[in-house]
């Protein structure tokens, strides 16, 4: 790909010709490989196993280590509950181990099992929900993400659950929480959710 009026080879040769000392090049190179220095003298260039293809896709052959900055990682949590009604306040799903013989209480945010302490600063990214029930489908369902036992949601998204055994995804973009905040997920459906499954994806800033 030309850069200005130079091809890559001409640009590299210009850099070499104008260097204060001679530059040693490798005998061969890998197509699309990123050039790197060999040693500490600054005058020897070598091949690498890292590449950038013509579509700007980056391939790293080894491990990637990030130092400094704000390292972010996505973590996935699986939640579940059993309900038989559709109260106005919805249900806060438990974060902890759950069995089908247990039912969850309507609009109860204070229970320990409905809470997760955030280990880092972060945000909710998605909540994927599926009902494994029968009869009338849940229908319009408001998915709310909360913190610190507040009934006011950080953000809500509405999904239309018109079929059982089908996954619906609520995508969030304007919420945040801090390390140590207590997190909750609420589902408020038009009809009973029956046996409901939810997968929650959180993004943590692991440097915090």
N, C-alpha and C positions, 0 to 999 in steps of 0.2 A: 504494500500500500504506500503510495508516495506521500511524503511529508513536505508540503510546499512544492519546491521544484526538485526535491531530492527523493530518491528511492531509499529504502532502509540501508542497502549496501553502500550507496554513495554517502549517506549521512554518517554511517559508521566509519568509512574510510576518511571522511573529512575530520571527524573527531580524532582518529588515530594520527593523521598527518599533522594536526595542530597540537598534539600532546607534547608536553615538555620532555618526555622520554618515550622510548619505544614501547609499544603495547604488544604483548604476546597473545596470539589468538589460538584457539583450539584447532586441531587438525580437521575436525568434523563437528557438526551440530545437529540437533534434533529439530525438525520442522516445528515452528511456532514456539520453541523453547524460550524461556526468559534467560537472558544473559546475566551471569553473576561473576563477581571477582573471585580469584583464587589467591589465597594468602593475604598479606597485609601491605604489600608493596604498592598496590594500586596500578600495577602495569601488566597484570596477567588476567585475561578473561577466560572463563570456562563455560561449558554447557551446563544445563540443569534439567531436572526431571519435571519442572513446572512449566506448563504451557498455557498460552492464550490463543484460542483458535480464531478463525476469521469471523465467527459470530460472537466474539468476545466472551466465550465460555472459558473459565479458568479451571485447569486441572492441577491438583496438588498431589504429588506422588507420595509424600510422607505425611507426618502429623503437622497440624497447624497450631502454633502457639501464639497467643495474644497477650502482650504485656502492656499494662497501662490502659487508659481509656475506659470505656464502659462496656464490658463484656456482657452480652445478652444471650439467654438461652431459653428455649421453649420447653415447658414441662406439661405432661398430660396426667389428668386425674379422672378416675372413673367413679361416678356417683349412681345411686339407685334408690328407689323408694316404692312403696305400695300404698295407694290411696284409693278411696272409693267415693269421692265427692269433688266438687269444684267450688271451694269457698272464694269469696272476694279477695282475701289476702294472699291466696296462693299457698304454696308449700316451699319451705326452705329445705333443700336436699342435704342429707348427711354426707360428710366427707369421709367418715370412718367405716370400718367393716360393717356390713349390713346383711341381714338374712330376710328371706321372703316372709317369714312369720311375723316380722315387725312392721307396724304401720307408722307413718310419720304424722305428726300433728299439724293441723292447719295453722298457717301464719305464725309459727313459733320460731323466732330468730335467736332466742337466748340459749337454746340447748347446746351443750358442748359438742355433740356429734354433728351439729350443723355449722361448725366453725373450723376454719383453718387459719393458723397464724402464718403470715407471709414471712418467709425467711430472708427475702430481699425486697427492694423496691421493684415495682413492676406494673403490669396491667393485664386485664382479661382480653384475650384475643377472640376465642370462639367458644360457644357452648353447643354441642351436638346432642339432640334429643330424639328418643324413639320411645313410643308406647307399645307395649306388648299385650295390650288388653283386648277386649271384645265388646260388642255392642256399639254404643255411640262413640265416634271418634272424638279426641280432645278438642279439635277445632282450633280457633284462634288462641294462641298461647303467648303471653308476655313473659319473656325471659329477662329477669333483672339480676344485676350483679351489685352486691352491697359490701359494706365494710363496717366494722366496729359496732355491730348490733343495731345499726340504723335501718329503720324501715324505708327510708328514702334511698332509692337506687342511685348508684354512681352513673349507671346507664341502663337503658332498656332497649330490647329489640323484640319485635313481634314475628312469630312464625305461625304458619297456618298448617296445623297437623290434621290433615284430612284423611289420613290412612294409618292403620296400625302396621307395626313391623317395618316402618319406613323412617329413615333418619332425616331430620330437619336441622339446619345449621343457622344459628344466630351469630352474626359477626359483629364484633365491637371495635370501636376506634377512638372513643373519647372518654376514657376512664384511666385512673391511676391509683395506686396504693403505695404505701411506704412499708419498709421493713418493720415488722412487729404489728401491723394492722391485722385485724381479724376479718376473714373473708367469708362471704355467704353467696349462695346462688338460689334464686327464687323462680319458681314456675307457677304462673297463674293462667290456667286454661279455662275455656268456656265450659267444657265438660270434663268428667273425671279422666285423670291421666292413667288410672289403673296401675299396672306394673310399668314404671317409667325408668328408662336408662338415660344417663347423660354423661358425656365426655367433655371435660373442661380443659381448655388449653390456656395456660398462663405464660406470659413472658416475664422472666426475672432478669434484672440487671445484677449479675452475680458479683460485681465489684463493690456493691453497696453493703 
